[in-house]
Amino acid sequence: MKFKKTELENGTRISEREFDIPGFISAVANLITALHLAGII
């Protein structure tokens, strides 16, 4: 969770994480989970 906050605060860290495959998959999984909990999916 701490990494998420720093990524949101610093755009450079987000772009760096996008090239990190495990981090990217984790971000996508978290997004899908959030959408599922919101009842969108």
N, C-alpha and C positions, 0 to 999 in steps of 0.2 A: 504494500500500500504506500509505503514511503517513496518508492521509486515512481509510482504513478504521479504523486504530487509534484515531484521534481521535474518529471517529464512535461506536465501541464504548464509548469512555471517557466521552463526553459525550452523554447522551440528547437534549439540545437540538439538537445538530448533526444527529442522526439525523432528528428531526422536520423540521428545515429542509431537509435533503437530499431528503426524501420529496416535497417540492413542486417539486424540481428535476427536470424530466423526464429529461434526459440522465443525471443521477446515479442516478435511480430505475431507468432501463432498465439501466444499467451494473451496479447492485446485483443486479437480477433475473438478468441474464446470468451474473454471477459465481456466484450461488446455483445456477443450473441447471448451470453447468460443474462446480461442486463436487459436486453430486448425481450428475452423469454420471460423474465420476472415481471416486466412491464406489461406482458400480455400481448405484445405485438406479434410475436412468432408463436 
